[in-house]
Amino acid sequence: MKDSRIEKLAKNLINYSIRLQKGEKVLIENFGLQRELVNALVKEAYAAGGYPFVLLKDHSVDRALLMGAQEEQFNMMADFEANVMSQMDAYIGLRSGDNIFEHSDVPDTKMKIHGNTIGKKVHREIRVPKTKWVVLRYPSNSMAQLAKMSTEAFEDFYFDVCNLDYGKMDKAMNALVELMNKTDKVRLTGKDTDLTFSIKDIPAVKCSGQMNIPDGEVYTAPVKNSVNGTITYNTASPYHGFTFENVRLTFKNGKIIEATANDTERINKIFDTDEGARYIGEFAIGVNPFIQHPMQDILFDEKIDGSFHFTPGECYEDAYNGNHSNIHWDMVMIQRPEYGGGEIYFDDILIRKDGRFIIPELEALNPENLK
């Protein structure tokens, strides 16, 4: 695939998402060998006066490494990648592939080694807190298949989503950030869902194209021990090569005390990864007007118009609630009418009903105003 939309995306990533400056170093890490966009990013990085570095990876090779993973070896790999990452000012992670289930048969013990080494030393300790970073998917036949679209139609959809006017979205998010920063109690309702928690004194952070492409969410985190009630997610959620459906979580004083799904035993093993896995690290509201339906790709699904995600595991440093875990699992509930509807209340005031913001200061975030 080669067209002007790739060049536009590369310009946006370099100049808007990571704001690359003269003399800065950027690591472009590509899973899937999508050469057109990598080449365009390299050219744009040079045009901005930066120094691009490229790391090419492959999901099937990654699987082969994981299948034989030993902690000593992966600690050495983590040290190697951490040394590279620590010298970078910015990072672009490009993800693509023909099979989202490439890691489905990798044992949990091996995935845990990866999380405790590369995931911790490179991603959580350096990349996220210390660089300007953005992660994106790139269209492939498998993504089109998951979205139940033709390849050509999916490419059109992809570039509508990813080349959205994120500057306009950024301004529209200011009112939601301000309101969340003043809010104490949140209540979420919907089909088989009634959940309450506090977000008092935990910052709200807008995501408008600087960290993910596609983007379109405002996130914070619940006060760790404040979550009570039940949530039933209405979108499928792939995790470690298995697609979970009908996930239902019950909370008491912040902790998941009951979890059921289409594989209840498997999901509880994930929540038993460590103590923090049964607590929530993120609450986020999705607003991307072009993303209407789930496609089992979390970078898209968590931004769905009229959705929110409620995330077991690790919190973010800039919305810190004290929860730490080797997992961070974004699971999505859509509240538009065709998905069963639902409400969001801030301090007992209804701010969004059936996926639409209903108070005047937030109406700019409704889809017709963001396209």
C-alpha positions in Angstrom: 0.0 0.0 0.0 1.5 3.4 -1.0 -0.4 6.6 -1.0 -0.3 10.2 0.4 -2.2 9.1 3.5 0.9 7.2 4.7 3.0 10.4 4.3 0.4 12.4 6.2 0.4 9.8 9.0 4.2 9.9 9.2 4.2 13.7 9.4 1.6 13.7 12.2 3.5 11.1 14.2 6.8 12.9 14.0 5.6 16.5 14.3 2.5 16.2 16.4 2.6 12.9 18.4 6.2 12.9 19.5 7.0 16.5 18.6 10.5 15.5 17.5 13.0 18.4 17.8 16.4 19.0 16.1 19.1 16.7 17.5 16.6 14.4 19.3 16.9 10.6 18.8 13.8 8.5 18.1 13.6 4.7 18.1 11.2 3.3 15.5 10.3 -0.3 16.6 8.3 -2.2 14.0 6.6 -5.5 14.6 5.4 -6.8 11.2 7.9 -5.2 8.8 5.6 -2.5 7.4 8.3 -0.9 5.3 6.3 1.9 3.7 5.5 3.6 7.0 8.9 2.9 8.5 10.6 4.5 5.5 8.2 7.5 5.7 8.9 7.9 9.4 12.7 7.8 8.8 12.4 10.6 6.1 10.2 12.7 8.4 12.5 12.3 11.3 15.5 13.5 9.2 13.3 16.4 7.9 12.7 17.4 11.5 16.4 17.4 12.2 16.3 14.3 14.3 18.2 11.0 14.3 16.0 7.9 13.6 17.0 4.5 14.8 15.1 1.4 13.6 14.5 -1.9 15.3 12.6 -4.5 13.2 10.9 -7.4 14.9 8.6 -10.3 13.9 5.8 -11.8 16.0 6.6 -15.4 15.0 10.3 -14.9 15.9 9.1 -13.3 19.2 7.0 -16.4 19.8 10.0 -18.7 19.2 12.0 -16.7 21.7 9.2 -16.8 24.3 8.7 -20.6 24.0 12.2 -21.2 25.3 12.4 -18.2 27.6 14.7 -18.4 30.6 14.8 -15.6 33.1 18.6 -15.1 32.9 18.5 -14.8 29.1 15.5 -12.4 29.2 17.2 -10.2 31.8 20.2 -9.9 29.4 17.8 -9.0 26.6 16.1 -6.4 28.8 19.5 -4.9 29.7 20.3 -4.7 26.0 17.0 -3.0 25.1 17.0 -0.8 28.2 20.5 0.5 27.2 19.2 1.5 23.8 15.9 2.9 25.1 17.7 5.0 27.7 19.6 6.9 25.0 16.4 7.9 23.1 14.3 11.0 23.4 11.3 9.5 21.7 9.8 6.2 20.6 7.4 5.1 17.9 6.0 1.6 18.3 4.5 0.3 15.1 2.5 -2.9 15.5 1.1 -5.1 12.7 0.8 -8.8 11.9 -1.3 -11.5 10.2 -2.3 -13.4 13.3 -3.4 -11.8 16.6 -3.2 -15.3 18.2 0.5 -15.8 17.5 1.2 -16.1 21.3 -1.8 -18.2 22.1 0.2 -21.3 23.0 3.0 -19.5 24.9 2.8 -20.7 28.5 1.8 -18.1 31.1 5.0 -18.8 32.9 7.0 -17.7 29.9 4.8 -14.6 29.3 5.4 -13.7 33.0 9.2 -13.8 32.4 8.8 -11.3 29.6 6.6 -9.0 31.8 9.1 -9.1 34.7 12.1 -8.4 32.5 11.6 -6.5 29.2 8.2 -5.3 30.1 9.4 -3.8 33.4 12.9 -2.6 32.6 12.2 -1.2 29.2 8.6 -0.3 29.0 7.5 0.7 32.5 10.8 2.1 33.8 12.1 3.9 30.8 9.9 4.2 27.7 6.6 5.4 29.4 8.0 7.7 32.1 11.1 9.1 30.3 10.4 9.4 26.6 8.0 11.0 24.2 6.2 8.0 22.9 3.4 6.8 20.6 2.2 3.4 19.7 0.0 2.5 16.7 -1.3 -0.4 14.7 -1.0 -0.6 10.9 -3.7 -2.1 8.6 -3.4 -5.7 7.6 -5.7 -8.4 6.1 -6.2 -9.9 9.6 -7.3 -6.6 11.1 -9.8 -6.1 8.2 -11.0 -9.6 8.9 -11.5 -8.9 12.6 -13.4 -5.7 11.7 -15.5 -7.8 9.3 -14.6 -5.4 6.4 -12.9 -5.7 3.1 -9.2 -4.8 3.0 -9.8 -1.7 1.0 -12.7 -0.5 3.1 -10.7 -1.1 6.3 -7.8 0.9 4.9 -10.2 3.8 4.3 -11.6 3.4 7.8 -8.0 3.2 9.3 -6.8 6.4 7.8 -10.0 8.3 8.7 -9.4 7.2 12.3 -5.6 7.8 12.4 -5.5 11.0 10.4 -8.3 12.6 12.4 -7.8 16.3 13.5 -6.4 15.4 16.9 -5.6 19.1 17.6 -9.4 19.8 17.5 -10.0 16.8 19.8 -7.4 18.0 22.2 -9.1 21.3 22.8 -12.5 19.6 23.1 -11.2 17.4 25.9 -10.2 20.3 28.2 -13.7 20.6 29.7 -13.8 16.8 30.5 -10.4 16.9 32.1 -11.4 19.9 34.2 -14.6 18.2 35.3 -12.9 14.9 36.2 -10.3 16.8 38.2 -13.2 18.3 40.3 -15.0 15.0 40.7 -15.1 12.7 43.7 -17.7 10.0 43.2 -18.2 8.1 39.8 -21.1 5.8 39.1 -21.2 3.6 36.0 -24.5 1.8 35.0 -25.6 -0.5 32.2 -26.7 -4.0 31.5 -25.7 -6.1 34.5 -23.5 -3.2 35.6 -23.6 -0.9 38.6 -20.3 0.3 39.8 -19.2 3.1 42.1 -15.7 4.5 43.0 -13.9 7.7 43.7 -11.4 9.5 41.5 -10.8 12.3 44.0 -7.3 14.0 43.7 -6.2 11.6 40.9 -5.3 13.6 37.8 -7.2 13.2 34.5 -5.1 12.9 31.4 -6.2 13.6 27.9 -5.1 11.3 25.1 -5.4 13.1 21.8 -2.8 11.6 19.5 0.3 12.0 21.5 0.6 8.5 22.9 -1.6 6.3 20.8 -2.7 6.3 17.2 -5.7 5.9 16.9 -6.5 8.0 20.0 -9.4 9.5 21.8 -9.8 8.9 25.5 -9.4 10.8 28.8 -8.1 8.6 31.6 -7.6 8.7 35.4 -7.7 6.0 38.0 -10.0 5.1 40.9 -8.8 5.5 44.4 -7.4 2.0 44.9 -9.8 0.7 47.6 -12.9 2.7 46.6 -14.4 0.4 43.9 -17.6 -1.5 44.8 -20.2 -3.2 42.7 -20.3 -5.3 39.5 -19.4 -4.6 35.9 -20.2 -6.8 32.9 -18.1 -6.0 29.8 -19.9 -6.2 26.5 -16.9 -6.5 24.1 -14.6 -9.4 23.5 -11.1 -8.9 25.0 -8.1 -10.8 23.6 -5.3 -11.3 26.2 -2.2 -13.5 25.9 -3.6 -15.2 22.8 -7.1 -16.0 24.2 -10.3 -14.1 23.5 -12.3 -13.6 26.7 -16.0 -12.9 26.4 -18.9 -12.2 28.9 -16.4 -11.0 31.5 -18.1 -10.1 34.7 -16.2 -8.7 37.7 -17.4 -8.0 41.2 -15.5 -5.7 43.5 -15.4 -5.1 47.2 -13.3 -2.3 48.6 -11.3 -2.1 45.4 -10.5 -5.8 45.0 -12.0 -8.2 42.4 -13.6 -10.8 44.6 -15.3 -12.7 41.8 -14.5 -13.0 38.1 -16.3 -15.1 35.6 -16.0 -15.4 31.8 -16.2 -17.9 29.0 -13.1 -19.4 30.6 -13.4 -18.6 34.3 -10.4 -20.7 35.4 -8.1 -19.0 32.9 -9.2 -15.5 33.8 -8.7 -16.0 37.5 -5.2 -17.3 36.8 -4.5 -13.9 35.2 -5.9 -12.1 38.1 -3.7 -14.2 40.4 -0.6 -13.0 38.6 0.2 -10.7 41.6 -1.6 -8.8 44.3 -2.2 -5.7 42.1 -3.9 -7.7 39.3 -7.1 -7.8 41.3 -7.2 -4.0 41.7 -7.9 -1.3 39.1 -5.2 0.9 37.5 -7.2 2.9 35.0 -10.6 4.3 34.3 -11.0 6.0 30.9 -13.7 7.4 28.7 -13.5 6.8 24.9 -14.6 9.4 22.4 -13.2 8.6 18.9 -16.1 9.4 16.5 -14.9 7.1 13.7 -14.6 4.0 15.9 -18.0 2.6 16.4 -17.6 -1.1 16.9 -15.1 -3.5 18.5 -12.6 -5.4 16.4 -10.5 -7.2 19.1 -7.7 -4.7 18.8 -7.4 -2.8 22.1 -5.7 0.3 20.5 -9.0 0.7 18.6 -11.5 -0.8 21.0 -10.6 1.4 24.0 -11.3 4.5 22.0 -14.8 3.5 20.8 -17.3 6.3 20.7 -19.6 6.0 23.7 -17.4 3.6 25.6 -15.3 3.4 28.7 -12.7 1.0 29.8 -12.0 -0.2 33.4 -8.5 -1.7 33.6 -7.3 -4.3 36.1 -3.6 -4.0 36.9 -0.8 -1.4 36.7 -1.7 2.3 37.0 0.0 5.1 35.1 2.5 7.4 36.8 0.6 10.5 35.7 -2.7 9.1 37.1 -1.2 7.4 40.1 -3.3 5.4 42.6 -0.6 3.3 44.1 -1.5 0.1 42.3 1.3 -2.0 40.8 1.1 -5.2 38.7 2.7 -7.0 35.8 -0.6 -6.8 34.0 -2.5 -3.8 32.5 -5.6 -5.2 30.9 -7.9 -2.7 29.2 -11.4 -4.1 29.0 -14.2 -2.2 27.3 -17.9 -1.5 27.9 -19.9 0.3 25.2 -22.9 2.3 26.5 -24.5 3.3 23.2 -28.2 2.1 22.8 -27.4 -0.7 20.4 -25.0 -2.2 23.0 -27.6 -2.0 25.8 -27.1 1.6 26.9 -25.8 3.0 30.1 -25.0 6.0 32.2 -22.0 7.8 33.7 -22.6 10.0 36.8 -20.1 12.4 38.3 -21.0 13.3 41.9 -24.6 12.1 41.3 -25.0 14.3 38.2 -25.7 12.5 34.9 -23.0 13.5 32.4 -23.3 10.9 29.7 -26.4 8.8 28.8 -26.4 6.0 26.2 -22.9 7.1 25.0 -23.8 10.8 24.4 -22.6 13.7 26.6 -25.6 15.6 27.8 -24.2 18.5 29.8 -23.4 21.6 27.6 -19.7 21.9 28.4 -19.1 18.3 27.2 -21.2 18.3 24.0 -18.1 19.2 21.9 -17.0 15.6 22.5 -20.0 14.1 20.8 -19.1 12.5 17.5 -20.7 15.0 15.1 -18.5 17.7 16.7 -15.2 15.9 16.4 -15.4 14.6 12.8 
